């Protein structure tokens, strides 16, 4: 069970159809141009930004006949890495392809087309949170997604909730997620589940089929002390995170931003100590925010190995929060003093085409 929301600082793409089947995309964030024909999609190239475009074409072609390409310019308002930017650009490509080819695709299905790109084409072992938050979110509502059943619902923000803004602090650390320990953590969670099932006398299944979601927490607690080392830590993170998700949904519904924020802080601490993700720069930002007045809560965004920390803040303290970050972070990490950024955002609706050709 996961929750998420979309922001008003987003990825934007301007596009127009091409009748010759060629796709040409210029990114304002990279120097080169991606250019190929829809019938001759290049292979995945490690760490190349165009992989998501290539994967989007292949993903849709599995179920649909694609005849038209498009030419486009794409740009992001927030830094690349750790803030669902890959899911956002993939969604843009998928929606543009569907639009120019007049494909009637329910919005929810874009989640799974986008997920295929990251798991099958790029090779990440991730879930559907990023895609779901980008595509299915609505302003002032908390998206709740069940990753086991793919069912979702939206929880209206309570009228009793105080004003807040979303803080995004970019560390300056950017690298492809495929080059981090993210896939290893997924495997470690599977091994933890495997160990629990073996201790419980259950028939051993293939490792790739093991999911902690299928193992009741009561069964884990029964055998927890026999789960060794890092595998116990990974399972601890998973089960406590599920508790925080459910508590967070209740807090959001009740307008209890203090509790919601505290749960974010607890999630961040568990990511550091139990899941052992993060990097020194992100941990520094997390600790700054934890000690700063006006921050309701904060945690790593994305997988937490690079990119950003996100938080919910009281808008009345924006100047003080930024001043605290500016006074502390560049001193601790001088290599990033000219790269890191502080952003204040609002929540927003999810992915959409605002004007058609």
Secondary structure, DSSP 8 states (H G I E B T S, - for coil): -EEE-EESS-EEEEEEEETTSEEEEEETTSSSEEEEETTS-----TT-TTHHHHHHHHHHHTTS----EEEEEEEESS-SSSSSHHHHHHHHHHHHHHHHTT----HHHHHHHHHHIIIIII-----SHHHHHHHH--TTEEEEEETTTTEEEEEE--TT----EEEEEE-S----GGGSSHHHHHHHHHHHHHHHHHHTT-----GGG--GGGS-HHHHHHHGGGS-HHHHHHHHHHHHHHHHHHHHHHHHHHT-HHHHHHHHHHHHHHHHHTS----HHHHHHHHHHHTSTTEEEEEE-TTSSSSEEEEEE-GGGHHHHHHHHHHHHHHH-GGGTTT-EEEEE-EE--S------
